[in-house]
Amino acid sequence: MAAPDPGRWGECGSRQPGRLGARGGQPGTVLGAVGMMDLAYVCEWEKWAKSTYCPSLPLACAWSCRNLIAFTTDLRNDDQDLTHMIHILDTEHPWEVHSVSSGHSEAITCLEWDQSGSRLLSADADGQIKCWSMADHLANSWESSVGSQVEGDPIVALSWLHNGVKLALHVEKSGASSFGEKFSRVKFSPSLTLFGGKPMEGWIAVTVSGLVTVSLLKPSGQVLTSTESLCRLRGRVALADIAFTGGGNIVVAAADGSSASPVKFYKVCVSVVSEKCRIDTEILPSLFMRCTTDPNRKDRFPAITHLKFLARDMSEQVLLCASSQTSSLVECWSLRKEGLPVNNIFQQISPVVGDKQPMILKWRILSATNDLDRVSAVALPKLPISLTNTDLKVASDTQFYPGLGLALAFQDGSVHMVHRLSLQTMAVFYSSTPRSLDEPTLKRPRTTVPAVHFKAMQLSWTSLALVGIDNHGKLSMLRISPSLGHPLEPKLALQHLLFLLEYCMVTGYDWWDILLHVQPSMVQSLVERLHEEYTRQKPALQQVLSTRILAMKASLCKLSPCTVARVCDYHTKLFLMAITSTLKSLLRPHFLNTPDKSPGDRLAEICAKITDVDIDKVMINLKTEEFVLDMNTLQALQQLLQWVGDFVLYLLASLPNQGSPLRPGHSFLRDGASLGMLRELMVVIRIWGLLKPSCLPVYTATSDTQDSMSLLFRLLTKLWICCRDEGPASEPDEGLVDECCLLPSQLLVPNLDWLPASDGLVSRLQPKQPLRLRFGRAPTLPSNTSTLQLDGLTRAPGQPKIDHLRRLHLGAYPTEECKACTRCGCVTMLKSPNKATAVQQWEQRWIKNCLCGGLWRRVPLSCP
């Protein structure tokens, strides 16, 4: 199979620069009219003395599916001793970097996140591997408890063992109604399984001396480690990469660094025999780079500088880069199964019929480039797009889907997005210095120092963002258009973003990088389309994704002034759903062998059937013995019950102002399902109040004889009847509106503490206006004027704060350590002040993640 014509390299619309990496163009822009890459923000260190700071060599970087980025630097003290640092940051708050002294004695060579994005592996040039995990489930607190070591043997490749989970995207079915058609589970075996088929956790590494080491994490916490040679004749391994096959095997690619030597491939099988880890290796077909067979290029590219499989679960395709001091050449190869021709003599003896023809595996070159500037870094896509037999046809089209491209960084400072199969250029970015938020723009004199270029890059898990660490240690965040290859119509761009949002909803991956591309004018359409696609799914799947879609809608609504008030509604609904499920779970049937529905299901059924406005008449239809709880438990739940009562009062009091969509809580007035949940909770609270009156919500009434619970239930039921049926809700009658107008004169309406406005970046980023940030220094972000007009979304200095999950008042300057959500800003205390079982059950739900699914980060104590 002949290689494609290298002259096509760099074609991008009307632009034909001749070779990738050609100098010219405006800094910070994309050359050509096709596609788009632009800088979102940069974050750099404070001006340290050159004697104390230097980027690590080699520099390692990794991006997790939770949008956490880890990278390395080195610090030099007064005694000239180097400390190898690992920095971990959240992309929404990059200035809040968590720096940890790694404890590695030599330079860190590899960083690798696990599939859940909650653990990190680091390996160094002394053969030491460490596993880092979150301390107290905090994204800015990390500790290392386990690891392994191949003493004195540098690690050149590192990977977690595959857990057997692979979800493929079918781009051609992006318009289908079922998520099962758009995203399918690929049959993929784990690298190693425990009893019952559960995947076993662990990692695999390759050393410079040709050893492969595997460490297995047993459920007991012990680590089983085994080391084996890749082949009998060990040799130097300068570059290596690891991939996995669907059958549970591992493929290792290795090269000694010379382009004149073959790139070798090995199959590695891992098993556990008699409580010991066993490694078996097998040699696979190898290849020579095409440039070494070209007489004109044979000696021009003496070294192989980059060796990467196109994906961790794609062991059949590999990317190779050979370089000289000033230039590089890139080749893409594919492993194929081909028929072995049989000589006529043997055909006469034993004719080959049908599938009996002998087959062999052979590497074939897919594409190659002409001479390029020297490649400094490569970033590969993580999006598992399902490719068909029309790969090469798609590769030649102008259409470019996320996940079909890879990024190449060059020493001239440019970054090129190219198709991963044809290596066709789709967009080119040249870096520039963005404006600072805290400093005026200064004219910088031209210098003759070498160009700043990326030494390490990583694509996000949807391939819509790219992070690069340059040779000065500065971090740059780039947006990548959802479709590089031709200008997108707004409708098609919306379809791309919707497809990827659905993918994140199904997988549970964080979608911050998708929000980078959502314009305020797109928010309303995206939320509506997302809801439409969600309602088309089966009820069981809707129940699984119910909280995730609410969190996704909330993060989208933050991006538009017209929808920012709905952020409070979505978070409140998440909180209401969590309280409802928790309180119902406390109910127990009177007889354990009761065959019918659970008490919670019966409560929902009876409340939906009986439309009486008298709370006591609804209550007598229930088996009150199923609601009996311990008195201490009821008292411990009082803060949550108080919130339910306050929220019902707030909603009813705001009914006369229902025409104002900018008022938080507006959407609840037409949400029959949420009003039904509130009605059920009011009945439960009424029953518990008979057992423990002090657990009831406390209201400030103008009359001592006022039965506040009965009044609120009666008005809530009338409002619920207006919108309980599917279809458009009917308008509440004038009598209900008049009664709600009188509520503020009968009961003191509380000021609900809504979630404060987010202090993150994504809602404040502007196209073509990158921000310049500094690590360790909180920036002065431009305020969103639309949020300042909404009650409850702003907090003045010195205003009392509240624990959003426990509904406890913390005071203006809390003395207890707190944690905040990286996504929604929800704040709660780090340690529980209550030891009641029911409260611990409630708090255990949020030990790892916020109710919106975001990660927790420790926040400093406020000072007066």
C-alpha positions in Angstrom: 0.0 0.0 0.0 1.5 3.3 -1.1 1.7 6.2 1.2 -0.5 9.2 0.5 1.1 12.1 -1.4 3.0 14.2 1.3 2.3 17.3 -0.7 -1.2 17.4 0.7 0.2 18.1 4.1 -0.9 21.5 5.3 -4.0 21.8 3.0 -6.5 23.9 4.9 -9.1 25.6 2.7 -7.3 28.0 0.4 -4.1 28.0 2.5 -1.2 25.8 1.2 1.9 26.8 3.2 4.0 24.0 1.7 4.9 22.4 4.9 3.5 22.2 8.4 5.1 24.6 10.8 5.9 27.2 8.2 6.5 30.5 10.0 4.3 33.5 9.5 0.8 34.7 10.4 -0.4 36.7 13.3 0.3 35.4 16.8 -2.6 33.8 18.7 -4.6 33.3 15.5 -5.6 30.5 13.2 -4.2 30.5 9.7 -6.8 30.0 7.0 -10.5 30.2 7.0 -11.1 26.7 8.0 -11.6 25.6 11.6 -10.7 27.5 14.8 -8.3 27.4 17.7 -8.0 30.2 20.1 -6.4 30.8 23.5 -8.8 30.8 26.5 -6.3 31.7 29.3 -2.7 31.3 30.4 -1.5 30.8 34.0 2.1 31.4 34.9 4.2 31.4 38.1 5.2 34.4 40.1 8.6 35.8 39.0 10.9 33.4 40.7 14.6 33.7 40.7 16.1 31.6 37.8 18.4 29.9 40.3 15.4 28.3 42.2 13.0 27.3 39.4 13.3 25.3 36.2 10.9 23.2 34.1 11.5 19.5 34.7 13.3 17.6 32.0 11.4 15.7 30.6 8.2 17.6 31.5 5.1 15.4 32.1 1.5 16.3 31.9 -1.8 14.5 32.2 -5.5 15.4 32.0 -8.2 13.4 33.8 -11.8 12.8 32.8 -12.8 15.0 35.8 -10.9 17.9 34.2 -8.1 17.8 36.7 -4.7 18.6 35.2 -1.4 17.3 36.6 2.1 18.5 35.5 5.6 18.6 36.8 8.3 21.2 37.6 11.5 21.2 39.5 12.6 23.5 42.4 16.2 24.1 43.3 17.1 25.2 46.9 20.1 27.2 48.1 22.2 24.0 48.2 21.4 23.4 44.5 19.3 20.3 45.4 16.4 19.6 43.1 12.8 19.0 44.5 10.6 17.3 41.9 7.2 18.8 42.2 3.7 17.6 41.0 1.1 20.3 40.5 -2.6 19.4 40.3 -5.3 22.0 39.4 -8.9 22.2 38.4 -9.4 23.8 35.0 -12.2 26.1 36.4 -9.9 27.5 39.1 -6.4 27.1 37.7 -4.8 29.6 40.0 -5.7 27.4 43.0 -2.9 24.9 42.1 -2.0 22.3 44.6 1.7 21.6 44.6 3.1 18.6 46.4 6.7 17.5 46.8 6.6 14.1 45.0 9.4 12.4 47.0 10.9 11.1 43.8 14.7 11.1 43.9 15.0 11.6 40.1 13.2 13.5 37.4 9.5 12.5 36.9 9.1 10.8 33.5 5.4 9.8 33.4 2.1 10.9 34.8 -1.1 8.8 34.3 -4.7 9.2 35.5 -6.9 6.3 36.1 -10.2 5.8 34.3 -12.2 7.4 37.1 -10.0 10.5 37.2 -9.5 10.2 41.0 -6.0 8.6 41.2 -2.7 9.5 39.6 0.4 7.5 38.9 3.9 9.1 38.8 7.1 7.4 37.7 10.7 8.7 37.7 14.1 8.0 36.2 15.1 5.8 39.2 12.4 3.2 38.6 10.1 4.4 41.4 6.3 4.4 40.8 3.9 6.1 43.2 0.1 6.0 43.3 -1.6 9.3 44.5 -5.1 9.6 45.7 -7.2 12.3 47.2 -7.0 12.9 50.9 -10.5 13.2 52.3 -11.8 13.2 48.7 -10.5 16.8 48.2 -9.2 17.8 44.8 -6.5 20.0 46.3 -5.2 17.5 48.9 -3.3 14.5 47.7 -1.3 11.7 49.3 0.7 8.7 48.2 0.1 5.4 50.1 1.2 2.7 47.7 3.7 2.2 44.9 6.3 -0.1 43.4 9.9 0.2 42.2 12.4 -1.2 39.7 15.5 0.1 41.4 17.8 2.1 39.2 15.9 1.5 36.0 14.2 4.6 34.6 10.5 4.3 33.6 9.8 5.2 30.0 6.1 4.2 29.7 3.4 3.8 32.3 -0.3 2.9 32.2 -3.2 1.7 34.4 -4.5 -1.7 33.6 -7.7 -1.6 31.5 -10.9 -2.1 33.4 -12.8 -3.5 30.4 -15.1 -0.5 30.1 -15.3 1.1 26.6 -18.1 3.2 25.3 -18.0 4.0 21.6 -19.5 7.0 19.9 -21.3 6.6 16.6 -21.0 9.9 14.9 -23.1 8.8 12.0 -26.0 8.2 14.4 -25.8 11.5 16.3 -29.3 12.3 15.2 -30.8 9.0 16.6 -33.3 9.3 19.4 -31.9 6.6 21.7 -28.7 6.9 23.6 -28.2 3.2 23.0 -27.8 3.9 19.3 -25.5 6.8 19.7 -23.2 5.2 22.3 -22.7 1.5 22.5 -20.8 -0.6 24.9 -17.8 -2.3 23.1 -17.0 -5.8 24.0 -13.6 -5.3 25.7 -12.0 -7.6 28.3 -10.2 -6.3 31.4 -6.5 -6.8 31.5 -7.0 -9.0 34.6 -10.1 -10.1 36.5 -10.8 -11.2 40.0 -13.3 -13.9 41.0 -16.7 -13.2 39.4 -15.2 -11.2 36.5 -14.5 -8.0 38.5 -11.6 -6.2 36.9 -8.4 -6.1 39.0 -6.7 -2.8 39.5 -3.1 -2.2 38.9 -0.5 -0.7 36.6 2.1 -1.7 34.0 5.4 0.1 33.2 8.3 -0.3 30.8 11.8 0.5 31.8 14.8 1.7 29.8 16.6 -1.6 30.1 13.7 -3.5 28.4 11.9 -4.8 31.5 8.1 -4.8 31.9 6.8 -4.5 35.5 3.2 -5.1 36.6 1.8 -4.2 40.0 -1.6 -5.4 41.1 -3.7 -3.9 43.8 -5.4 -6.6 45.9 -8.7 -5.8 47.6 -6.9 -6.1 50.9 -4.6 -3.2 50.0 -1.5 -5.3 49.3 0.5 -4.8 46.1 1.6 -7.8 44.0 4.5 -6.9 41.7 6.3 -8.9 39.1 9.0 -8.0 36.5 9.8 -9.7 33.3 12.0 -9.0 30.2 10.2 -8.0 27.1 12.2 -10.5 25.1 15.2 -12.8 25.7 17.7 -10.4 24.1 17.2 -7.3 26.2 18.2 -4.0 24.7 17.9 -0.3 25.5 14.4 1.2 25.3 14.5 4.9 24.8 10.8 5.3 23.9 7.8 3.1 24.6 4.0 3.1 24.7 1.3 0.8 26.0 -2.0 -0.1 24.5 -4.7 -2.8 25.2 -6.6 -5.2 23.0 -10.2 -6.3 23.3 -9.2 -9.8 24.3 -7.5 -8.5 27.5 -4.0 -8.6 26.3 -1.5 -5.7 26.5 0.7 -4.5 23.6 4.0 -2.7 24.2 5.7 -0.7 21.5 9.4 0.0 22.0 12.2 1.8 20.2 15.9 2.4 21.0 15.7 5.9 19.8 17.5 5.4 16.5 15.4 5.6 13.3 17.8 3.0 11.7 16.6 0.5 14.2 13.2 -1.3 14.1 10.2 -0.3 16.2 9.4 -3.5 18.1 6.0 -4.6 19.4 5.3 -7.2 22.2 2.2 -8.8 23.5 2.1 -9.0 27.3 -0.3 -11.3 29.2 -0.8 -10.9 32.9 -2.2 -13.6 35.2 -2.2 -14.5 38.9 -1.0 -18.0 39.7 -0.8 -19.2 43.3 -1.1 -15.6 44.7 1.7 -14.4 42.5 1.7 -12.2 39.5 2.8 -13.9 36.3 3.9 -12.1 33.1 4.2 -13.8 29.7 5.5 -11.9 26.6 5.4 -12.6 22.9 7.1 -10.9 20.0 4.8 -9.2 17.4 5.6 -7.9 13.9 8.0 -4.9 14.0 8.4 -2.1 11.5 11.0 0.3 10.1 10.0 3.9 9.5 9.4 4.7 5.9 11.9 7.6 6.0 14.8 5.2 6.6 14.1 3.4 3.3 14.1 6.7 1.3 17.7 7.3 0.1 17.1 11.1 0.2 16.0 11.0 3.8 17.9 8.1 5.3 20.4 10.2 7.3 18.3 13.3 7.7 16.2 12.1 10.7 18.6 10.0 12.8 16.4 9.8 16.0 12.9 8.7 16.8 11.6 11.3 19.2 7.9 10.3 19.6 6.2 6.9 19.7 2.5 6.8 20.5 -0.4 4.5 20.0 -3.3 6.5 18.6 -5.4 5.5 21.7 -4.9 3.3 24.7 -7.5 0.8 23.4 -6.3 1.0 19.8 -3.2 -1.2 19.5 -3.5 -1.5 15.7 -2.5 2.1 14.9 0.7 3.9 15.9 2.2 7.4 15.4 5.9 7.8 14.9 8.0 10.9 14.7 11.6 11.0 13.6 13.7 14.2 14.1 16.9 15.9 13.6 18.1 19.0 15.5 15.9 21.3 13.4 13.3 19.3 11.7 10.9 16.3 12.0 8.8 13.9 10.0 5.6 12.1 11.2 4.3 8.8 10.0 1.0 6.9 10.9 1.0 3.1 10.7 -1.7 0.5 10.9 -1.5 -3.2 11.7 -3.5 -5.3 9.4 -4.3 -9.0 8.9 -3.4 -10.0 5.3 -3.6 -13.3 3.4 -0.3 -15.1 2.9 0.2 -16.0 -0.8 0.7 -19.8 -1.3 3.0 -21.1 -3.9 1.4 -23.0 -6.8 3.2 -26.2 -5.8 1.6 -26.2 -2.4 -1.7 -25.2 -3.9 -1.7 -28.4 -6.0 -0.9 -30.5 -2.9 -3.4 -28.9 -0.6 -5.7 -26.3 -2.3 -6.6 -23.3 -0.2 -10.4 -23.0 0.1 -12.4 -20.1 1.6 -11.2 -19.0 5.1 -8.4 -21.5 5.3 -5.9 -19.2 3.6 -3.1 -18.6 6.0 -3.1 -15.0 7.5 -0.3 -12.9 8.8 -0.1 -9.5 10.7 1.7 -6.8 8.8 2.3 -3.1 9.5 1.2 -0.8 6.6 1.8 2.9 6.5 -1.3 5.0 6.3 0.1 8.5 5.8 3.3 10.5 6.1 4.3 14.1 6.1 7.0 16.0 4.3 9.8 17.8 6.3 8.5 19.8 9.3 9.8 22.0 11.9 11.1 20.0 14.9 8.2 18.5 16.9 8.3 19.3 20.6 5.2 17.6 21.9 2.3 15.4 20.7 -1.3 15.2 22.1 -3.6 12.3 21.2 -7.4 12.2 21.4 -9.2 10.2 24.1 -12.6 10.2 22.5 -13.5 6.6 21.5 -15.1 7.4 18.1 -16.3 4.2 16.3 -14.6 4.1 13.0 -15.9 2.2 10.0 -14.3 0.9 6.8 -14.6 4.4 5.3 -11.9 5.8 7.5 -9.6 7.0 4.7 -12.5 8.5 2.9 -13.6 10.4 6.0 -10.0 11.4 6.5 -9.9 13.1 3.1 -13.2 15.0 3.7 -13.2 18.4 5.1 -15.5 17.2 7.9 -13.5 16.9 11.2 -15.2 15.5 14.2 -13.9 15.9 17.8 -11.7 12.9 18.6 -10.5 12.4 15.0 -7.6 14.8 15.4 -4.3 15.0 17.2 -2.1 18.0 18.1 1.5 18.5 17.2 3.5 21.3 18.8 6.7 22.7 17.2 9.7 24.5 18.5 8.7 27.7 16.6 5.7 28.0 19.0 3.0 26.8 16.7 0.4 24.1 17.4 -1.2 22.2 14.5 -4.3 20.1 14.7 -4.2 17.3 12.1 -6.4 14.3 11.2 -5.1 11.3 13.1 -5.2 9.0 10.0 -4.4 11.2 7.0 -2.3 13.7 9.0 -4.0 16.5 7.0 -3.7 19.9 8.6 -7.0 21.3 10.0 -5.9 24.3 11.9 -2.7 26.1 13.0 -2.3 28.2 16.2 0.5 30.7 16.9 0.9 31.7 20.5 0.9 35.3 21.8 0.9 36.9 25.2 -2.7 37.6 26.4 -3.8 40.6 28.4 -3.5 40.5 32.2 -6.5 40.9 34.5 -4.5 42.7 37.2 -1.9 44.6 35.1 -2.1 47.1 32.2 -1.0 45.9 28.8 2.6 46.6 28.2 4.5 46.8 25.0 7.1 44.1 25.0 10.4 44.6 23.1 11.4 42.0 20.6 14.1 39.6 21.7 16.2 37.1 20.0 15.7 34.3 22.6 14.4 30.9 21.3 10.7 30.8 20.7 8.5 29.7 23.6 7.0 26.3 22.7 5.0 23.6 24.4 7.1 20.7 25.9 4.0 18.7 26.9 0.4 18.8 25.7 -2.8 17.0 26.5 -6.2 17.0 24.8 -9.3 17.0 27.0 -11.6 13.9 27.0 -13.9 15.4 24.4 -11.0 16.9 22.4 -12.5 20.4 22.6 -9.7 21.8 24.7 -5.9 21.5 24.7 -3.6 22.3 27.6 0.1 22.9 27.0 3.1 23.5 29.3 5.8 25.5 27.7 9.6 25.6 28.3 9.1 28.4 30.9 6.6 26.4 32.9 3.6 28.4 31.8 0.2 26.7 31.3 -1.9 27.6 28.3 -5.5 26.5 27.7 -6.7 26.5 24.1 -10.2 26.0 22.7 -10.5 23.7 19.8 -13.5 24.1 17.5 -16.1 21.2 17.5 -15.5 20.8 13.8 -12.2 21.8 12.2 -12.4 21.5 8.5 -15.1 23.9 7.4 -17.0 26.8 8.9 -19.9 25.5 11.0 -23.4 26.7 10.7 -24.9 27.5 14.1 -27.3 24.6 13.9 -24.5 22.1 13.1 -22.3 23.5 15.9 -25.2 23.1 18.3 -25.6 19.5 17.2 -21.9 18.8 17.8 -22.1 20.2 21.3 -25.3 18.5 22.1 -23.9 15.1 21.0 -20.8 15.5 23.3 -23.0 16.7 26.2 -25.0 13.6 25.9 -21.8 11.5 25.9 -20.7 13.2 29.1 -24.1 12.6 30.6 -23.9 8.9 29.9 -20.3 8.4 30.9 -20.2 10.7 33.9 -17.2 12.7 32.6 -17.0 16.3 33.4 -18.1 18.7 30.6 -16.2 21.9 31.4 -14.3 21.8 28.1 -17.6 21.7 26.2 -18.8 24.9 28.1 -15.8 26.7 26.6 -17.7 26.7 23.2 -21.2 27.6 24.4 -22.2 31.1 23.5 -24.9 32.9 25.5 -27.2 32.8 22.5 -26.9 29.0 22.4 -27.8 28.3 26.0 -31.6 28.3 25.7 -31.6 26.0 22.6 -29.1 23.6 24.2 -31.1 23.2 27.4 -34.3 22.6 25.4 -32.7 20.1 23.0 -31.0 18.3 25.9 -34.3 18.0 27.7 -36.0 16.7 24.6 -33.3 14.0 24.1 -33.5 13.1 27.7 -37.3 12.6 27.6 -37.0 10.2 24.7 -35.1 7.7 26.7 -36.5 4.8 28.6 -37.9 5.6 32.1 -35.2 3.4 33.8 -32.4 5.4 32.0 -34.1 8.7 32.8 -34.1 7.8 36.5 -30.4 7.0 36.4 -29.5 10.3 34.6 -32.0 12.5 36.4 -29.5 14.3 38.6 -26.8 14.5 36.0 -29.0 16.3 33.5 -30.0 18.9 36.1 -26.4 19.6 37.0 -25.7 19.9 33.3 -28.5 22.4 32.7 -27.4 24.4 35.7 -23.8 24.8 34.4 -25.2 25.8 30.9 -27.6 28.4 32.4 -24.6 30.1 34.1 -23.4 31.2 30.7 -26.3 33.5 29.7 -27.7 36.5 31.6 -31.2 35.4 30.4 -31.0 32.0 32.2 -28.8 32.6 35.2 -31.8 32.7 37.6 -32.6 29.1 36.6 -29.3 27.9 38.0 -30.8 28.3 41.5 -33.9 26.4 40.4 -31.9 23.4 39.1 -29.7 23.2 42.2 -32.7 23.5 44.4 -34.4 20.7 42.6 -31.2 18.5 43.1 -31.4 19.3 46.8 -35.1 18.5 46.9 -34.7 15.2 45.1 -31.9 14.3 47.5 -33.9 15.1 50.6 -37.0 13.3 49.3 -35.0 10.1 48.6 -33.2 10.3 52.0 -36.3 10.8 54.1 -38.2 8.1 52.3 -35.4 5.7 52.8 -35.8 6.1 56.6 -39.3 4.7 56.4 -39.6 1.0 57.3 -42.6 -1.3 56.8 -44.3 -2.4 60.0 -44.0 -6.0 59.0 -40.7 -7.0 57.3 -42.3 -9.7 55.1 -44.9 -7.2 53.6 -45.1 -8.2 49.9 -46.6 -5.0 48.6 -44.9 -1.6 47.9 -42.4 0.1 50.2 -43.7 2.9 52.5 -42.2 5.5 50.3 -43.9 4.2 47.2 -47.2 4.0 49.0 -46.8 7.6 50.2 -46.3 8.8 46.7 -49.2 6.8 45.4 -51.7 8.0 48.1 -50.6 11.6 47.8 -51.0 11.5 44.0 -54.5 9.9 44.3 -56.0 12.0 47.1 -56.4 15.7 46.1 -57.9 16.8 49.4 -56.5 20.1 50.6 -56.7 19.1 54.3 -53.4 17.6 55.3 -55.0 15.6 58.2 -57.4 13.8 55.8 -54.5 12.8 53.6 -52.5 11.6 56.6 -55.2 9.2 57.9 -54.9 7.2 54.7 -51.4 6.2 55.6 -50.1 3.6 57.9 -48.6 5.9 60.5 -46.7 3.1 62.2 -44.4 3.0 59.2 -43.3 6.5 60.0 -42.2 6.0 63.5 -38.5 7.0 64.0 -36.2 7.5 67.0 -36.7 10.8 68.7 -33.0 11.8 68.4 -33.1 11.0 64.6 -36.1 13.3 64.2 -34.5 16.1 66.0 -31.2 15.7 64.0 -33.2 16.1 60.8 -34.8 19.4 61.9 -32.6 21.7 59.8 -33.5 19.7 56.6 -37.2 19.8 57.5 -37.0 23.5 58.2 -35.6 24.1 54.7 -38.6 22.2 53.2 -41.0 24.3 55.2 -39.2 27.6 54.3 -39.1 26.7 50.6 -42.8 25.9 50.4 -43.6 29.3 52.1 -41.2 31.1 49.7 -42.7 29.5 46.6 -46.3 30.3 47.6 -45.4 33.9 48.6 -43.8 34.4 45.2 -46.8 33.1 43.2 -48.3 36.6 42.7 -45.0 37.6 41.0 -44.9 34.6 38.8 -44.5 36.7 35.7 -40.9 37.5 36.5 -38.7 34.7 35.2 -35.6 36.4 36.8 -36.8 35.5 40.3 -35.3 32.3 41.7 -37.9 29.6 42.1 -40.0 30.6 39.1 -39.8 27.3 37.3 -41.2 25.4 40.4 -44.5 27.1 40.1 -45.2 25.1 36.9 -43.4 21.9 37.9 -46.0 19.4 39.0 -43.5 16.7 39.9 -41.5 19.0 42.3 -44.7 20.3 43.9 -45.8 16.7 44.4 -42.6 15.9 46.2 -43.0 19.0 48.4 -46.5 17.9 49.2 -45.4 14.4 50.2 -42.7 15.8 52.4 -45.2 18.1 54.1 -47.3 15.0 55.0 -44.3 13.2 56.4 -43.3 16.2 58.4 -46.8 16.5 59.8 -46.7 12.9 61.0 -43.2 13.3 62.5 -44.4 16.4 64.3 -47.0 14.4 66.2 -44.1 12.2 67.5 -41.6 15.0 68.1 -43.1 18.5 67.9 -39.6 20.2 68.2 -38.6 18.7 64.8 -41.3 20.7 63.0 -40.4 23.8 60.9 -40.6 27.0 62.9 -42.6 29.8 61.4 -43.1 33.4 62.7 -46.9 33.9 62.5 -48.9 37.0 63.3 -51.5 34.8 65.1 -50.9 32.3 67.8 -53.8 30.2 66.6 -52.5 30.0 63.1 -51.9 26.3 61.9 -49.1 27.2 59.5 -48.6 23.6 58.2 -52.3 23.2 57.3 -52.4 26.6 55.6 -49.3 26.0 53.5 -50.5 22.4 52.5 -53.8 23.7 51.4 -52.3 26.4 49.2 -49.6 24.0 47.9 -52.3 21.4 47.0 -54.3 24.0 45.0 -51.2 25.0 43.1 -50.2 21.4 42.5 -53.6 20.6 41.1 -53.1 23.3 38.4 -50.0 21.6 37.0 -50.1 17.9 38.1 -51.2 16.6 34.7 -49.0 16.3 31.7 -49.3 19.1 29.2 -49.5 22.8 29.6 -50.3 23.9 33.2 -53.5 25.8 33.9 -53.4 29.2 35.4 -54.0 29.3 39.2 -57.4 30.8 40.1 -57.7 34.3 41.5 -58.7 33.0 44.9 -55.4 31.1 45.2 -53.4 34.2 44.1 -55.3 36.4 46.6 -54.6 34.0 49.4 -50.9 33.9 48.5 -50.8 37.7 48.5 -51.9 37.6 52.1 -49.2 35.1 53.2 -46.6 37.8 54.0 -49.1 39.4 56.4 -49.7 36.0 58.1 -46.2 34.4 58.1 -42.7 35.9 58.0 -41.3 34.9 54.6 -37.7 33.9 55.0 -34.8 34.9 52.8 -33.6 31.7 51.2 -29.8 31.3 50.9 -29.3 30.4 47.3 -26.0 29.3 45.9 -23.7 32.2 45.5 -22.5 33.2 42.0 -19.7 31.0 40.8 -16.1 32.3 41.2 -14.9 30.1 38.3 -13.7 31.2 34.8 -15.9 29.6 32.3 -18.8 32.0 32.6 -16.4 35.0 32.3 -14.3 33.9 29.3 -14.8 35.9 26.2 -13.9 34.8 22.6 -10.6 36.1 21.4 -9.9 37.8 24.8 -7.7 35.4 26.7 -7.0 36.0 30.4 -3.6 36.0 32.0 -3.6 34.4 35.5 -0.9 33.7 38.1 -0.6 30.5 40.1 -1.4 31.1 43.8 -3.1 34.5 43.2 -6.9 34.8 42.9 -7.6 37.1 40.0 -10.0 40.0 40.0 -12.6 38.5 37.6 -15.1 40.8 35.8 -18.4 40.6 37.6 -21.5 39.4 35.8 -23.9 42.3 36.0 -26.9 40.1 35.4 -26.3 38.1 38.6 -25.9 41.3 40.6 -29.6 42.1 39.9 -30.8 38.8 41.4 -31.7 38.4 45.1 -29.6 35.8 46.9 -26.9 35.4 44.3 -24.5 37.9 45.8 -23.0 38.0 49.2 -21.6 41.2 50.8 -18.4 40.9 52.8 -19.2 40.0 56.4 -22.6 38.6 55.6 -23.3 35.3 57.5 -22.5 32.1 55.5 -24.5 28.9 55.5 -23.6 25.2 55.0 -25.6 24.5 51.8 -25.9 20.7 52.5 -26.6 20.7 56.2 -28.5 24.0 56.2 -26.5 25.2 59.2 -25.5 28.8 59.7 -21.7 29.2 59.9 -21.5 32.8 60.8 -19.8 35.6 58.9 -16.3 34.2 59.6 -16.6 30.4 60.0 -14.2 28.8 62.4 -14.7 25.3 61.0 -12.8 24.0 58.0 -15.0 24.0 54.9 -14.9 22.6 51.4 -16.5 24.0 48.3 -17.6 22.4 45.0 -15.4 23.0 42.0 -18.4 23.2 39.7 -21.3 24.9 41.5 -19.7 26.6 44.5 -21.7 24.8 47.1 -20.0 25.1 50.6 -20.2 22.7 53.4 -18.2 21.9 56.5 -15.4 19.4 56.2 -16.2 17.5 59.4 -19.6 16.6 60.6 -20.8 18.2 63.8 -23.6 15.6 64.3 -23.1 11.9 65.0 -26.7 10.8 64.5 -27.1 7.9 62.1 -29.6 9.6 59.9 -27.4 12.7 59.5 -24.4 10.5 58.7 -26.4 8.7 56.1 -27.3 12.1 54.6 -23.7 13.3 54.7 -22.3 10.1 53.3 -24.1 10.8 50.0 -21.8 13.8 49.5 -18.5 12.5 50.9 -16.9 12.1 47.4 -18.9 14.5 45.3 -21.2 17.5 45.6 -24.9 16.9 44.8 -24.2 18.3 41.3 -21.4 15.7 40.8 -18.5 18.2 41.1 -15.4 17.5 43.1 -14.7 19.1 46.5 -11.8 21.4 47.2 -10.7 22.7 50.6 -11.3 26.4 51.1 -9.3 28.6 53.5 -11.0 30.0 56.6 -12.4 33.5 56.3 -10.7 36.2 58.3 -12.4 39.4 59.6 
